[in-house]
Amino acid sequence: MKNVSTIGEIAPLQKRSFTMKKIDFRAMLSNVLPIILFFVVWEVFGRLNQEFIWFNPLFLPPPTLVISDGIILAKTGIITSSIISSTLRIIVGFGLGCIVAVLMGVIMSKSRFVETWISPIINLVGPIPALALLPLFIIWFGIGEFPKILLIAWSTFIPVLIYTLDGLRSVNSTLIRSALSLGANQRQIFTRVILPSAIPNIIVGIEVSLGLSFSALVVSEMMGAENGLGYIITDARNYFKISNMFVAIILIGLEYTLFAYLIKKAKNKLLHWRKGGSRNAVETK
């Protein structure tokens, strides 16, 4: 009887697992299908424009031509080296900006003195776009890797810092009082109550800053670099190679999508307890 009961319990689990896989497949299809439709429309419009010449066909080559020119460009090794260079820059700059922003947010939330002196400076220089700072960074630090990484880190720093401070300040006071009533000290309250409660806000800041970081990456590579995806765009502009420009743009979009996907997976892992909201608060059968 025990074996029969066990088999009866396993069967619904197998059915549920199959259903989850089916749902995941549908979700993946819903994400991929619009992209496929976009490129199909682009291809049809590009080919029709080549046939009827509504405007200069060089301005908008169809995706098949972009892929063909991309393969030719890849054979030279430029694409591979550019992807590696851009990826390393975004990893170092983005990671550095996030780490410094979280540490600064923690310090400012715990020290009124630091917050009083740092907040006005952040409010003053924070809104300045990265494009305005890049010429200064090049003059100060040259055209090497350091100004590019610094610009990416700066673009990441401000949003993450703002969201970190907001998360640390918006912790439910009831949770803190409950921890104090249970005998928790200040370190335990911070590490087990305040910081975990602020993690959702910190991750939102990281997600927001990712797009700004890629913008800073492209800008820095377009104005002072000898490799990178932004450099390919500048080189294609100088020689009017529009297809190569689209190759670099698509690669930037793909790389951003990959980073956004990795952040989303990390978010789901860290915040698995929030998945489903109130639906998962009550156990159902």
N, C-alpha and C positions, 0 to 999 in steps of 0.2 A: 504493500500500500504506500510505503514511503517513496518508492521509486516512481510510482504513478503520480503521486503528488508533486514530486520534483519536476517530472516531465510536463505536467500541467502548468507549473509555474514558469518553466523555460519558454514554452510556446508563445505566451503573450509578449515576453521580452524580445523574442526573435521578430515577432510581428512589429513591435514598436521600433526596433532597430531598423527594420526595412523601411518603415514609414519615415523615420528621420532621414535616412539616406535619400529617399525620394524627395522629401522637402528640400534638402540641401541641393539636390540636382536642379530642382525648379528654381531655387534662389540663384544658383550659379547661371542658369540659362537666362533668367530675367536681367542679370547684370551684363551678360555677354551679348545678348540679342540687340540691344540698342546700339552698341558699338559696331556690330556687324552691319546693321541697317545704315548707320552713319557713313561708313566707308562705301557701302553700295550706292547710296545717293551721291556721294562725292564722285565715285567712279563714273556713274551715268552722266552727271552734270558736266564733269571734265571732258568726257568723250563727245558729248553733244556740243560743248563749246569749241572743241577742236574742229567739229564738222561745220558749225554755223558761224563761228567767230563772233560771238557776242562781245568779247573783249580779248585781249592778248592771251592766248593759251599758255604762254610761259608763266603768267602770274598764278595760275592754279592748275598744276599738272595733276592728272588722275593718280590714284594710289598705286596702280600697277606700275606706272612710270617711276614713281617715287621709290618703290621697292626695287625696281631694276637698277636705278642709279645708286640706291643704298648698297646693293650687292657689289657693284663696281667699287664704291667707296670703301666697303668693308675689306675688299681684297688688298687694298693698300695698307691696311692696319691702322688707319686713322681712327676709325670708329671704336675699335677695341681699346686703344690707348686713351681716347677721349672719355669713354665710359669709365675706365679705371680711375682716371684723374678726377673726374667730376664726382664719382662715388666716394673716393677718399676725402675729398674736400668737404662734401656734405656730411659725411659721417663725423669727421673731426670737429668741424665748425658747429654743426647741429648738436652733437653730444656735449661739447664744451659749453655752448650757450645754455642748454638745459640744466646741466649740473650747477653752473655758477648761479643761474636764476633761482633754482630751488634752494641752494645754500643761502643766498642773499635774502630770499623770502623768509626762511626760517629765522635768520638773524634779526631781520627787521620786525618780525612778529614777536620776538622775545625781548627786544630792546627798544624802548621808546626813544632813547637818545639817538640810536642809529637811524630809526625811521624818520625822526624829525629833521635830520641833516641830509638824508639820502632822497627822501620822497620829492622835495622840490626840484632836485637835480634831474631825477627820472622824469618828472612831469615836463621839464624844460626841454630835454634832449630826446625824450622818447618819441615824440611825433615826427622827428626828422627822418625822412625816407633814406633808405640805404644808398640810393643813387646820388644823393647830395653829399654823402660822406665818403664815397669811393675815391673821388679825386684827391681829397685830403689824405686818405690812407695811402694812396699811391705815392704822393709827395713825401709823406713822413716815412713810410716803410719800404718804398720801392715797388716793383712789379712782381715780386716773388710770391711764394705761397702764403706767407704770413698775413698780408693785407686781405687776401681773399677769405681765408679762414676766419679772420677777425670780423670781417663784414658779415659773414654768415652767422657767426656766434652772436653778433650784436642784434641782427634781425630776429634771432631766436630768443634772445635774452628778455626783451621787453614783454612780449605776450606771456611767456611762461612765468615771469616774475609777477605780473599783475594777477594772473589766475591763481598762482600759488598763495599770494597774500589774501586773495578773496576766499580761498578754500580754508586757510588757517584761521581766518577771522570769523568764518560762518559756521564753526562747529557748534552743535547743539549744546547749550550750557547744561542741560539736564544730564547729558552723558558725562560731562566733567564732574558734576556734583555726585553722580552715582559712583564714579571711580574713586572720588575722595572719600565717600562714605564707606567704601570697601577697603580703605587703607592704602590706596595707591599713592606713591610719591610723585613728585613733579616729572621726573624722567619717565616713569611708567605711564603717566597721563599723556605725555607728549608722544611717546613711541607707540602706545597702544590705543589711544583715543583720538588725539588731535591729528596726527599725521595720517592714519588710515582714513579718517573722515575727509581729509583734504585731497587725497589721491585722485578722486574723480575730477576735481577742478584742475589739478595739475596736468592730468592727461588731456583735458580739453585744451589747456594752454599749449601743450605740445602739438596737438593736432592743428590748432590754429597757426602756430608758428612754422609748421612744416612748409606750407605754401610760400610764406615770406622768405624762408631760408632758400628755397629753390629759386625764387626771384633774385635774391642777392647773389646766388651762385652764378646764374646766367649773366647778370649785369657785370659781375667782376670778371668773368671769363671773356665777355665781349669787349671790355675796355682795356684789359691788360693781361693777356695770357698767350701762351704758345701752344696750348692743347686744351681739350675739354669740349663739351657739347656747345657751350656758348661761343667758343672760338670757331667751331664749324659754322655757326650761323653768321658770324662776322666775315669769315672767309668767303662763304657763299654769297653774301651781299656784295662784297667787293668785286667778285667775278661774275655776278648775276647768275649764279647757279641756284635757281629757286628750288629745284628738286632736292639738292643737298640741304638746303635750309629746312625743308619739310622733314627730311630724315632726322635732323637734329631735334626739331620740335617734337616729333613723335617719340623719339627716344627719351627726351626729357619727361614727357607725359607718362611713358611707361615706367620710368624710374621713380617718378613721384607716386604713381599708383602702387608700386611695390613697397615703398616706404610706408605709405598710408595703410596698406594691408597689414604689414608687420606691426605697426602701432595698434591697429584695431585688434589683431590677435592677442597682443600683450594686454590690451585693455580688457578684452573678454576674459583673459586668464586671471588678471588681478581683481576684476570686479564681477566675477562669476556669480557672486551672491546677489547682485542686482538684476541679473538676467530674468526677464519675465515680469519684474515688478511684483505687484500683489498677487499675480497668478501663481507664483511659486511660494507665496507665504503660507498657503494652506495646502497640505498634502492631500491629493485626490487619487482615487483608484479608478 
